[in-house]
């Protein structure tokens, strides 16, 4: 079953984006593909979430980037905004 879900997800990600507003959004950021895919749309949404400061999205973007560059060391993000005082 897991294999079927994975295969279905891969197929869905390869399909072209259907919503014209999503296509326009992809083009506004510079994507020149004639038929943008769902995978490209998800990458943009993940990037936008990271830009807004969503920690989990930022971690995922950094993980994907380090994978694409072939880095072997992990990336550590320390969230020290939790309100603790250093006094």
C-alpha positions as a Markdown table, in Angstrom:
| # | Residue | x | y | z |
|---|---|---|---|---|
| 1 | Unk | 0.0 | 0.0 | 0.0 |
| 2 | Unk | 2.8 | 2.4 | 0.9 |
| 3 | Unk | 4.4 | 1.8 | -2.5 |
| 4 | Unk | 1.1 | 2.6 | -4.3 |
| 5 | Unk | 0.7 | 5.8 | -2.3 |
| 6 | Unk | 4.3 | 6.8 | -3.1 |
| 7 | Unk | 3.8 | 6.0 | -6.8 |
| 8 | Unk | 0.5 | 8.0 | -6.9 |
| 9 | Unk | 2.2 | 11.0 | -5.2 |
| 10 | Unk | 5.0 | 10.9 | -7.8 |
| 11 | Unk | 2.5 | 10.9 | -10.6 |
| 12 | Unk | 0.6 | 13.8 | -9.0 |
| 13 | Unk | 3.7 | 15.9 | -8.6 |
| 14 | Unk | 4.6 | 15.4 | -12.3 |
| 15 | Unk | 1.2 | 16.6 | -13.5 |
| 16 | Unk | 0.8 | 20.2 | -14.7 |
| 17 | Unk | -0.7 | 22.8 | -12.4 |
| 18 | Unk | -4.4 | 23.3 | -13.2 |
| 19 | Unk | -5.2 | 26.6 | -11.4 |
| 20 | Unk | -4.5 | 29.7 | -13.4 |
| 21 | Unk | -3.8 | 31.8 | -10.4 |
| 22 | Unk | -1.1 | 29.3 | -9.3 |
| 23 | Unk | 0.4 | 29.4 | -12.8 |
| 24 | Unk | 0.5 | 33.2 | -12.6 |
| 25 | Unk | 2.2 | 33.1 | -9.2 |
| 26 | Unk | 4.9 | 30.7 | -10.5 |
| 27 | Unk | 5.5 | 33.0 | -13.5 |
| 28 | Unk | 5.6 | 36.1 | -11.3 |
| 29 | Unk | 8.6 | 34.6 | -9.5 |
| 30 | Unk | 10.4 | 33.9 | -12.7 |
| 31 | Unk | 9.5 | 30.3 | -13.6 |
| 32 | Unk | 9.4 | 30.1 | -17.4 |
| 33 | Unk | 8.1 | 26.6 | -17.9 |
| 34 | Unk | 5.3 | 26.3 | -20.4 |
| 35 | Unk | 3.5 | 23.8 | -18.2 |
| 36 | Unk | 4.6 | 24.2 | -14.6 |
| 37 | Unk | 4.2 | 21.1 | -12.5 |
| 38 | Unk | 2.7 | 20.5 | -9.1 |
| 39 | Unk | 6.2 | 19.8 | -7.8 |
| 40 | Unk | 7.3 | 23.3 | -8.8 |
| 41 | Unk | 4.2 | 24.8 | -7.1 |
| 42 | Unk | 4.9 | 22.9 | -3.9 |
| 43 | Unk | 8.5 | 24.0 | -4.0 |
| 44 | Unk | 7.4 | 27.6 | -4.3 |
| 45 | Unk | 4.9 | 27.3 | -1.4 |
| 46 | Unk | 7.6 | 25.7 | 0.8 |
| 47 | Unk | 10.0 | 28.5 | -0.1 |
| 48 | Unk | 7.4 | 31.1 | 0.7 |
| 49 | Unk | 6.6 | 29.5 | 4.1 |
| 50 | Unk | 10.4 | 29.5 | 4.9 |
| 51 | Unk | 10.5 | 33.2 | 3.9 |
| 52 | Unk | 7.7 | 33.9 | 6.3 |
| 53 | Unk | 9.8 | 32.4 | 9.1 |
| 54 | Unk | 8.0 | 29.1 | 9.5 |
| 55 | Unk | 10.8 | 27.0 | 11.2 |
| 56 | Unk | 9.7 | 23.6 | 9.8 |
| 57 | Unk | 9.7 | 25.0 | 6.3 |
| 58 | Unk | 13.0 | 26.6 | 6.7 |
| 59 | Unk | 14.5 | 23.3 | 8.0 |
| 60 | Unk | 13.1 | 21.5 | 5.0 |
| 61 | Unk | 14.5 | 24.0 | 2.5 |
| 62 | Unk | 17.9 | 23.9 | 4.1 |
| 63 | Unk | 17.8 | 20.1 | 4.2 |
| 64 | Unk | 16.9 | 19.9 | 0.5 |
| 65 | Unk | 19.5 | 22.5 | -0.4 |
| 66 | Unk | 22.2 | 20.6 | 1.5 |
| 67 | Unk | 21.2 | 17.3 | -0.3 |
| 68 | Unk | 21.4 | 19.0 | -3.7 |
| 69 | Unk | 24.9 | 20.2 | -2.9 |
| 70 | Unk | 26.0 | 16.8 | -1.7 |
| 71 | Unk | 26.8 | 18.0 | 1.8 |
| 72 | Unk | 27.2 | 15.2 | 4.3 |
| 73 | Unk | 27.0 | 17.2 | 7.5 |
| 74 | Unk | 23.6 | 18.0 | 9.0 |
| 75 | Unk | 22.2 | 21.5 | 9.5 |
| 76 | Unk | 21.3 | 22.5 | 13.1 |
| 77 | Unk | 18.8 | 25.3 | 13.7 |
| 78 | Unk | 18.6 | 26.6 | 17.2 |
| 79 | Unk | 15.3 | 28.3 | 18.1 |
| 80 | Unk | 16.4 | 30.5 | 20.9 |
| 81 | Unk | 13.4 | 32.9 | 20.7 |
| 82 | Unk | 11.5 | 31.0 | 23.3 |
| 83 | Unk | 11.5 | 33.8 | 25.8 |
| 84 | Unk | 14.3 | 32.6 | 28.1 |
| 85 | Unk | 16.3 | 35.4 | 29.7 |
| 86 | Unk | 20.1 | 35.3 | 29.8 |
| 87 | Unk | 20.3 | 37.4 | 32.9 |
